[in-house]
């Protein structure tokens, strides 16, 4: 086995895994706070990227377009929580889930109605070229874009993890996640916490949309990026920020290694479905995920 090539593939997979973790984090934040699996997260990623690139095409400087899109995503997140989900409080979970499915189609349609449906090129000023330092020192080819994008994702994930673990809002979020009624009883503003979480989820969708859009082009296919987060959530647990990080790293590295070392024996093309097989096998062993809470129901 060529070790340099092995580490090349592994590092590339880990860098992709960090970006998967960022997408999964949007699901985790909302699920922890409200118990809602936000099926519209992928559409929010698409809406954010399309809005930003469209503003730049209108002549707006990139950073101004990003700032405007941050505001737009925060307003979108608050609007979803207040207009759609707040009236559904205490309704069955399936009703909330179906509401997010409807939201997904609505956001996709609204984005394309506002900005068009053609594929756009988004340039963040990050070159997709091999890093010369790694090539010269270790003879390993790793994309400069992947390294910088993974660094941005890692920084954001770390900041959010610290924010929700060390701040007053973070403690309130954990209380809301544990028991909505108990949180209300001690004076925690439940709806305000939900609004903050949905706003943060909108910001996370923006960062993910910019990075994936710059890498693959801003197009409708960005909505499917969220599907890559499902195996990550299954492995890490739907309520765990550390689980989203570790799950992303496992999925990212395993899909790349499987494509390179197993793909030739089965005709290739397994990168797209191998993570789901891995997640299915993991469900048989630990359904709650690596960091998920095991629920025991007494009958």
PyMOL commands that set and color helices and strands:
alter all, ss='L'
color gray80, all
select helices_A, chain A and resi 3-34+41-57+62-88+93-115+132-138+144-166+168-178+180-185+190-216+220-236+241-261+263-266+271-285
alter helices_A, ss='H'
color red, helices_A
deselect
rebuild
show_as cartoon
